[in-house]
Structures are given as structure tokens and as C-alpha cells.
Amino acid sequence: MLDHCPELETTACLVSSFAEMLTTLRGTRLPDWVNDATDANLPSISSFAVGLHSDFDAVTAGLTTDWNSGPVEGAVNRIKMLKRQMFGRAGFGLLRKRVLLAT
């Protein structure tokens, strides 16, 4: 299918190279990728590249550091789930006890 549609082949190549950049934390390659994406003349990929370029320093930092907020987000998600389960049933005191006892 990629042989018959050059736009799809270009899209697949750009997406796979961006995915590799994400998984290997090689954010230093981002300027080259943004240039390739904007030169590809694919509206959705070009729009994504322009969006990345608008906050370039933050995107580069996110693609080069190995720190992530996964554990914090997991704890917040757990507390929100407990809050949703108790919606309309009890007050803050019981929610506090459930959060503290669940850990």
C-alpha cells in the first residue's frame, strides 16, 4: 500500500521517526524532524510540526530528559477515582479516610 501512495509512505516515515525519537529520548533530532515535516507538504503533519515549534524548548526538554510524572499522575488518578465513587454519598471526612486507608 505504501508503494502506491507516496504521501502515505512519507507520513509513515515521519511518524515512525518521531516515535523513535520519543522512545529513545533523542530530542536533539527534533529540529531536523520539524524541518522534514514542514517540507513534506502534508497538512496534518505540518500543523503538528508548527505546534511543536511554537513551544520548542519545552518539547525538546520533554524529549531529552528521562524524568516523568507517571507515579504522581497515577496517585492523582487513584484519588479522583475514589472521589467519583463517593460522589453525593458522603462528605470530605469520609473521602479523607478512604484516601488515607487506601494507601
C-alpha positions in Angstrom: 0.0 0.0 0.0 2.9 2.4 0.8 4.3 1.8 -2.7 1.1 3.1 -4.3 0.7 6.2 -2.2 3.8 8.4 -1.7 2.0 10.7 0.8 1.2 7.7 3.0 4.8 6.5 2.8 6.1 9.9 3.8 3.6 10.0 6.7 4.6 6.6 7.9 8.3 7.5 7.8 7.7 10.7 9.7 5.5 9.1 12.3 8.0 6.2 12.9 10.9 8.6 13.2 9.0 10.7 15.7 8.1 7.6 17.7 11.7 6.5 17.7 12.6 10.0 19.0 10.1 9.6 21.8 11.2 6.2 22.9 14.9 6.7 22.7 14.8 10.3 24.2 16.7 11.8 21.3 15.2 15.3 21.3 18.3 16.8 19.7 17.0 15.4 16.4 13.8 17.5 16.8 14.9 20.5 14.6 15.6 18.2 11.7 12.3 16.4 12.1 10.4 19.6 12.2 12.0 20.8 9.0 11.3 17.4 7.3 7.7 17.5 8.5 7.1 21.1 7.3 8.8 20.3 3.9 6.6 17.2 3.4 3.5 19.4 2.5 1.2 17.1 4.4 -1.4 19.4 6.2 -1.8 17.4 9.4 1.9 16.6 9.9 2.9 20.2 9.0 0.3 21.5 11.5 1.7 19.2 14.2 5.2 20.4 13.5 4.2 24.0 13.7 2.6 23.3 17.0 5.8 21.7 18.3 7.8 24.7 17.1 5.6 27.1 19.0 6.9 25.6 22.3 10.1 24.3 21.1 12.1 24.5 24.4 9.5 22.5 26.4 9.2 19.9 23.7 12.9 19.4 23.4 13.2 19.1 27.2 10.4 16.5 27.2 12.2 14.5 24.5 15.6 14.6 26.1 15.0 14.0 29.9 14.2 10.7 31.3 12.2 12.1 34.2 8.4 11.7 34.0 5.4 12.4 36.2 3.9 8.9 35.9 3.8 8.0 39.6 2.3 11.3 40.5 -0.3 11.1 37.8 -1.2 7.6 39.0 -1.7 8.8 42.5 -3.9 11.7 41.3 -5.9 9.3 39.1 -6.5 7.0 42.1 -7.7 9.8 44.3 -10.0 11.1 41.6 -11.5 7.6 41.1 -12.2 7.4 44.8 -13.9 10.8 44.7 -16.0 9.8 41.7 -17.1 6.6 43.5 -18.2 8.6 46.5 -19.9 11.4 44.7 -23.0 12.6 46.5 -22.7 9.9 49.2 -20.5 11.4 51.9 -18.5 14.4 52.9 -14.9 15.3 52.9 -14.2 13.5 56.2 -15.1 10.1 54.7 -13.2 10.8 51.5 -10.1 11.7 53.5 -10.3 8.4 55.5 -10.7 6.4 52.3 -7.7 8.1 50.6 -5.5 7.6 53.7 -6.6 4.0 54.3 -6.3 3.0 50.6 -2.5 3.6 50.6 
